[in-house]
Amino acid sequence: MGYREITFDKDSVFLVGGGAGFIGSNLCEALLTMGYTVRCLDDLSTGKYENIEPLTQNSRFTFIKGDIRDLDTCKAACEGVDYVLNQAAWGSVPRSIEMPLLYEEINIRGTLNMMEAARQCGVKKFVYASSSSVYGDSTELPKKEGQEGKVISPYALTKKTNEEYGRLYKELYGLDTYGLRYFNVFGRRQDPDGMYAAVIPKFIKQLLHGETPTINGDGRQSRDFTYIDNVIEANLRACKADSSAAGEAFNIGAGGRLYLIDLYEHLCKALGMSVEPNFGPPRAGDVRDSNADITKARTLLGYDPEYDFEKGIALAIDWYRDYLK
């Protein structure tokens, strides 16, 4: 069962922090399609207005241009909201290594502002984006909550800190928080451009444009690539979860494992191409292997991912063929 069968009171109001980004805009769109009222808070520093522009024609959609580093902005956005889905953060491990102070401001203080605003405004559920990067240097596979290693990037540290605040806000203030540790999300509207672009959209664009992609490292790194609709489902299931599951963090993946070189070969085959990749140096701060044990999310949230890699990548490739024309 996918996210479309999950229902809320018809007058429910959702706030999506970072709603103009890749994941956030997909959440906004899904919620509007389901008939709910949606607010999008984004400062457009990494999100794109083009992602939400079509949604602005819907009377149940409101765009608030604002920065989560400002508490008053967060409180105004949370007023009268039932559910907060906070995706507002800066991504990219390499960029966090270059800009640790900015990541502390946005990802830690910004998320804390959103939690505090949600608490003050009486929000029912606060669901926020964490990351598989919190597993750090742990070599255990599959990755299982409670078996984390030492974090190896500022980005990972910001997400680990978010989870600790999430626990405290449940224990100290009674705010139901749910941290979703995303594992390599991909799909429609993921940005293929820029030096910090994720590997799937970047490779697809380069191949479609006749360029030779570069794989960082030996290509034997593995990832649990997770289609965007699985992430939408996880967010909505967290909103419906029992309070006894609050204050916790959950792996949100597809439960699979794919080597980067195999991903590359799959993309070449799907696009009808044969291009030998270049190989570059490994990226600092990158986790070597990633594979999610999703037992906890299945048990406590009812998370049951509908899309495996093959089903998701076919949809993603179709979307990029149109987008990159």
Secondary structure, 3 states (H helix, E strand, C coil): CCHHHCCCCCCCEEEEECCCCHHHHHHHHHHHHCCCEEEEEECCCCCCHHHHHHHHHCCCEEEEECCCCCHHHHHHHHCCCCEEEECCCCCCHHHHHHCHHHHHHHHHHHHHHHHHHHHHCCCCEEEEEEEHHHHCCCCCCCECCCCCCCCCCHHHHHHHHHHHHHHHHHHHHCCEEEEEEECCEECCCCCCCCCCCCHHHHHHHHHHCCCCCEEECCCCCEECCEEHHHHHHHHHHHHHCCHHHCCEEEEECCCCCEEHHHHHHHHHHHCCCCCCCEEECCCCCCCCECCECCHHHHHHHCCCCCCCHHHHHHHHHHHHHHHCC
